[in-house]
Amino acid sequence: MRKTALLIVFILLSAITKAQKPVLFKFKYLPAHTYEITRKSGMDAVIALKDLGANAENKRDTNTTTFNMKVDTDWETTVKTEAIAAGSYPIAILGRQFSMKTTLNGTEAPGPEMNPVQGLTVKGKIDKDGKMFLDTATATSEIKQAAGVLTGGMPEQLKFPDQQMKVGDTFSQDANLSGMNLPDFGIEMDYPTKMTYKLTAMKDNVAFFDITSELKMDIDKEAQGKTVHIKGSGTGTGKMEFYMDKGYPKSIINNVDYVLDLTGPNTKVALKWNLTTDAGYVVNRN
């Protein structure tokens, strides 16, 4: 009986060791595959604008205006690759469905005008190094804008370490997650958030990662010919499941909170906003 128990323990330990052995990860699109992407993102922002003008304190009305803005965006996208030819392979990105709903202080507001993304197909290729090139160089600005919205629903290309990873290892990269664009105040969607991924488990060809996010900002920037001081921070958590054999995420969820203070001539802006992402991916051979 004791020998049987020891044998069972040995088999279990061997199986665990084999399942958790170091693995070399790489994000990639495989030739002759179809990727079905469903992604939902939400932004909930509270914005307070304070008038710092010389006579602001003497005005009858309050000199601080606060409003709440919510934006919910849904993508349903298909990415299809073809067989390799001459060292690269064609790729086509199809927008199956796209919707954006914006509310301001609880009332639905019109969103930005854009060309329809639903039904739009963008073609291109992936070279031998795995880099994607889309055929939009000669497209109109409207099509380029729509293509940018379409590809915005695709997962961030993960830059895994060049060496094998084991459970407990981490890697980090910058990602543009801010979701806030206020060019009049020097805020654009080009301030990266540091994303750290920690490998927590591997099972049945799926790797599980915990995600932590961090943003720190303390800069001066020119906006509308004036200098704006921007100070901000952000933190968040999330999880990712990753297909080890296919080199592509299976699911990603993320929740990030940001705080920004902007001070410019006669105006001070305080922003607090929350970003959420819930995405699922299905990968099949053609």
C-alpha positions in Angstrom: 0.0 0.0 0.0 2.8 2.4 0.9 4.6 1.6 -2.4 1.4 2.4 -4.3 1.0 5.7 -2.5 4.6 6.7 -3.2 4.2 5.7 -6.8 1.1 7.9 -7.1 2.9 10.8 -5.5 5.9 10.4 -7.9 3.6 10.3 -10.9 1.8 13.5 -9.8 5.0 15.3 -9.1 6.4 14.3 -12.5 3.2 15.5 -14.2 3.3 18.9 -12.4 7.0 19.3 -13.2 6.4 18.6 -16.8 3.4 20.9 -17.0 5.3 23.8 -15.3 8.6 23.5 -17.2 10.0 26.7 -18.7 8.4 27.8 -22.0 9.5 30.3 -24.7 6.5 32.5 -25.4 5.9 34.5 -28.6 3.0 36.6 -29.8 2.3 35.7 -33.4 -0.3 35.3 -36.2 -0.1 31.9 -37.8 -0.6 31.5 -41.6 -3.9 29.9 -42.8 -5.7 30.7 -39.5 -8.9 32.7 -38.6 -9.1 34.8 -35.4 -12.5 35.8 -34.1 -12.2 38.8 -31.7 -14.9 40.1 -29.4 -14.0 43.1 -27.2 -15.8 45.4 -24.9 -14.3 48.5 -23.3 -15.7 51.1 -21.0 -14.6 54.5 -19.8 -16.2 56.3 -16.9 -14.7 59.8 -16.4 -15.3 62.6 -13.9 -13.9 66.0 -15.1 -13.8 69.1 -13.0 -12.8 72.4 -14.7 -11.9 75.4 -12.5 -11.7 79.0 -13.8 -8.5 80.6 -12.4 -9.1 83.9 -14.1 -8.4 87.1 -12.2 -12.1 87.8 -11.6 -13.2 84.2 -11.2 -13.7 84.4 -7.4 -16.0 87.4 -7.8 -18.4 85.8 -10.2 -21.8 85.0 -9.0 -21.9 81.5 -10.4 -19.5 78.9 -9.1 -16.2 78.9 -10.9 -15.9 75.0 -11.0 -17.8 72.9 -13.5 -18.0 69.2 -13.1 -19.4 66.7 -15.5 -19.4 62.9 -15.9 -18.7 61.2 -19.2 -19.2 57.5 -20.0 -18.1 55.8 -23.2 -18.9 52.1 -24.0 -17.4 50.6 -27.1 -17.9 47.1 -28.7 -15.8 45.5 -31.4 -16.4 42.2 -33.2 -13.6 41.6 -35.7 -12.4 38.7 -37.8 -8.7 38.4 -38.8 -7.9 35.9 -41.5 -4.5 34.9 -42.7 -3.6 32.9 -45.8 -0.8 30.4 -46.6 2.8 31.6 -46.8 4.0 32.8 -50.2 7.4 34.3 -51.0 8.3 34.5 -47.3 5.2 36.4 -46.2 1.5 35.7 -46.0 -1.6 37.9 -46.7 -3.9 39.1 -43.9 -7.4 40.6 -44.0 -9.1 42.3 -41.1 -12.9 42.5 -41.3 -15.1 44.7 -39.0 -18.1 42.5 -38.2 -19.7 44.9 -35.8 -18.7 48.2 -34.1 -20.7 50.4 -31.7 -19.9 53.3 -29.4 -22.3 54.8 -26.9 -21.5 58.1 -25.1 -23.4 59.6 -22.2 -22.8 63.0 -20.7 -24.2 63.6 -17.2 -26.5 60.7 -17.7 -27.8 61.9 -21.1 -26.8 60.1 -24.3 -24.6 62.4 -26.4 -23.6 62.1 -30.1 -20.2 60.4 -30.6 -17.5 61.6 -33.0 -18.3 61.3 -36.7 -16.5 58.4 -38.4 -16.8 56.3 -41.4 -18.7 53.0 -40.8 -16.3 50.3 -39.4 -18.9 47.5 -39.8 -18.2 45.8 -43.1 -14.9 47.4 -43.6 -12.1 45.1 -44.8 -8.4 46.1 -44.5 -5.8 44.0 -46.2 -2.1 43.7 -45.8 0.6 41.1 -45.1 2.8 39.7 -42.3 6.5 39.4 -43.2 9.0 36.7 -42.2 9.8 38.5 -38.9 6.1 38.6 -37.9 5.6 42.3 -38.5 2.2 43.4 -39.9 1.9 45.9 -42.8 -1.6 47.1 -43.8 -2.3 48.5 -47.3 -3.5 51.9 -46.3 -0.7 54.1 -47.7 -2.9 55.3 -50.6 -6.2 55.2 -48.7 -8.2 58.4 -48.0 -7.9 60.0 -44.5 -11.5 58.8 -43.7 -10.5 55.2 -44.5 -7.3 55.4 -42.5 -9.3 56.7 -39.6 -11.8 53.9 -39.8 -9.0 51.4 -40.2 -7.5 52.8 -37.0 -10.7 52.3 -35.1 -11.0 48.7 -36.5 -7.5 47.7 -35.5 -8.1 49.3 -32.1 -10.1 46.3 -31.1 -7.2 43.9 -31.8 -5.0 42.8 -28.9 -1.8 44.6 -28.0 1.2 42.8 -29.6 2.9 41.4 -26.5 6.7 41.6 -26.3 7.7 38.5 -24.4 11.2 37.9 -23.1 13.7 36.3 -25.5 14.4 33.6 -22.9 12.0 30.9 -21.6 9.6 31.8 -18.8 8.6 29.7 -15.7 5.8 30.2 -13.3 6.5 33.3 -11.2 8.4 35.1 -13.9 7.3 38.6 -15.1 7.8 40.9 -18.1 6.7 44.5 -18.8 5.9 46.7 -21.7 4.3 50.0 -22.4 0.8 50.1 -23.8 -1.5 53.1 -24.8 -4.5 52.5 -22.6 -5.3 56.1 -21.5 -8.4 56.4 -23.6 -8.5 60.1 -23.0 -7.9 62.7 -25.8 -8.1 66.4 -24.8 -5.7 68.2 -27.2 -6.8 71.6 -25.9 -5.2 70.7 -22.6 -2.2 68.8 -24.0 -3.7 65.4 -23.3 -3.5 62.9 -26.2 -3.6 59.1 -26.4 0.2 58.9 -26.5 1.1 58.5 -22.9 1.9 54.8 -22.3 0.9 52.8 -19.2 3.5 50.3 -17.9 1.9 46.8 -18.0 3.5 44.0 -16.0 2.5 40.4 -16.7 3.2 37.7 -14.1 3.0 34.0 -15.2 1.0 32.2 -12.5 0.2 28.8 -14.1 0.3 26.7 -17.2 -2.3 24.0 -18.0 -3.6 22.3 -21.2 -1.6 24.6 -23.5 -3.0 27.7 -21.8 -0.8 30.1 -19.7 -2.4 32.2 -17.0 -1.0 35.7 -16.3 -1.8 38.3 -13.6 -1.6 41.9 -15.0 -0.7 45.1 -13.1 -0.7 48.6 -14.6 1.1 51.7 -13.6 1.2 55.3 -15.0 3.3 58.2 -13.6 3.4 61.6 -15.3 4.8 65.0 -14.3 5.5 67.1 -17.4 5.0 70.4 -19.0 3.5 70.4 -22.5 2.6 73.0 -25.1 -1.1 73.2 -25.9 -2.8 75.9 -28.0 0.4 77.9 -27.8 0.4 77.9 -24.0 2.2 75.7 -21.4 0.2 73.2 -19.4 1.5 71.3 -16.4 0.3 67.8 -16.2 0.6 65.6 -13.2 -1.0 62.2 -13.0 -1.0 58.6 -11.9 -2.8 55.4 -12.6 -2.9 51.8 -11.3 -4.8 48.7 -12.4 -5.2 45.0 -12.3 -6.2 42.3 -14.8 -5.8 38.8 -16.0 -4.9 37.1 -19.3 -5.2 33.6 -20.6 -2.7 32.9 -23.5 -2.7 30.0 -26.0 0.8 28.6 -25.6 0.6 26.6 -28.9 -1.0 29.3 -31.0 0.9 32.3 -29.6 -2.2 34.4 -29.1 -4.4 35.5 -26.1 -7.5 33.5 -25.2 -9.0 36.2 -23.1 -7.9 39.5 -21.4 -9.7 41.5 -18.7 -8.4 44.7 -17.3 -9.4 47.5 -14.9 -7.4 50.7 -14.6 -8.0 53.9 -12.6 -6.3 57.2 -13.5 -6.1 60.6 -11.8 -4.8 63.7 -13.7 -4.3 67.3 -12.6 -3.8 69.9 -15.4 -2.8 73.5 -14.6 -2.7 76.1 -17.4 -3.3 79.8 -17.9 -6.5 80.7 -16.1 -7.7 77.0 -16.0 -7.2 74.0 -13.8 -8.6 70.6 -14.7 -9.0 67.5 -12.4 -9.8 64.2 -14.1 -10.6 60.9 -12.6 -11.4 58.0 -14.9 -11.8 54.3 -15.0 -11.0 52.0 -18.0 -12.3 48.4 -18.3 -11.5 45.9 -21.0 -13.1 42.5 -21.5 -11.9 40.6 -24.6 -12.2 37.1 -25.9 -10.4 35.4 -28.8 -11.1 32.2 -30.8 -8.3 30.9 -33.0 -8.9 28.2 -35.6 -7.0 26.8 -38.5 -8.6 27.6 -41.9 
